[in-house]
Amino acid sequence: MSVDVYLNFNGNCREAVEFYAQVFGTEKPHIMTFGETPSDPNYPMPEEAKNLVMHTRLNISGSNVMFSDTFPGMEFVEGNNVNLAFVSKNLDEIKNAFHQLKEGGKVGMELQETFWSKCYGMVTDKFGIHWLFNYDSGENEWDK
């Protein structure tokens, strides 16, 4: 189990993560773009989104820091672009924390299966803290 920092950017994520990798002397990050994700004919990918960063991560002095660009059309507010990601191999732990944090808060995405996780969800708690929940099955690139 871990709680990781997740930073969102407004189209300049690649530049930022490459800068931070250099500053902190980490390995070159593996970057997944929105264009590399599985396509859905019901929701065609806008051309301007294809090269934006969907997900990447750096390990900085033992802490995971994750990064992504906001999807075109989604609100980006500088200063509110920091999330806490709760990552666990225990599905019950994820469900329990999610359901407690959503009380008095606002659900951005109910817990559900995605192409990268068997259980993922987003909630803003009653104190305004943005939480991301991700089940670590060890089966995908994000879990490494």
Residue pairs with C-beta under 8 A, 6 or more apart in sequence:
1 86
1 87
1 88
1 89
1 90
1 93
2 64
2 86
2 87
2 88
3 84
3 85
3 86
3 87
4 63
4 64
4 65
4 66
4 84
4 85
4 87
5 63
5 64
5 65
5 66
5 82
5 83
5 84
5 85
6 65
6 66
6 67
6 68
6 82
6 83
6 84
6 85
6 132
7 16
7 65
7 66
7 67
7 68
7 81
7 82
7 83
8 67
8 68
8 69
8 70
8 76
8 81
8 82
8 83
9 16
9 53
9 67
9 68
9 69
9 70
9 76
9 81
10 69
10 70
10 76
10 78
10 81
11 52
11 69
11 70
12 69
13 52
13 53
13 56
13 67
13 68
13 69
14 31
14 53
16 67
17 29
17 31
17 53
17 56
17 58
17 67
18 28
18 29
20 26
20 58
20 60
20 65
21 27
21 28
21 29
21 58
24 58
24 60
24 61
26 58
26 59
26 60
29 56
29 57
29 58
29 67
30 56
30 57
30 141
31 53
31 55
31 56
32 53
32 54
32 55
32 56
32 141
33 50
33 51
33 52
33 53
33 54
34 45
34 49
34 50
34 51
34 52
34 53
34 54
34 69
34 71
35 45
35 49
35 50
35 51
36 54
37 45
37 54
37 115
38 115
39 45
46 72
48 72
49 71
49 72
52 69
52 71
52 72
53 67
53 68
53 69
54 68
54 69
55 66
55 67
55 68
55 116
55 142
56 66
56 67
56 68
57 64
57 65
57 66
57 67
57 142
58 64
58 65
58 67
59 65
64 87
66 85
70 76
70 81
80 130
82 130
83 122
83 130
83 131
83 132
84 129
84 130
84 131
84 132
85 131
85 132
85 133
85 134
86 94
86 97
86 131
86 132
86 133
86 134
87 134
87 136
88 94
88 134
88 135
88 136
89 135
89 136
89 137
89 138
91 118
91 119
91 135
94 111
94 119
94 121
94 133
94 134
94 135
95 111
95 119
97 131
97 133
98 111
98 121
98 123
98 131
98 133
101 123
101 125
101 131
102 123
102 125
103 126
104 125
104 126
105 123
105 124
105 125
105 126
106 123
106 124
107 121
107 122
107 123
108 121
108 122
108 123
108 124
108 130
109 120
109 121
109 122
110 121
111 119
111 120
111 121
111 133
112 119
112 120
112 121
113 119
113 120
114 120
116 134
116 140
116 141
116 142
117 134
117 135
117 137
117 140
117 142
118 135
118 137
119 133
119 134
119 135
120 132
120 133
120 134
120 135
121 132
121 133
122 130
122 131
122 132
122 133
123 130
123 131
123 133
124 130
124 131
125 131
134 142
136 143
137 143
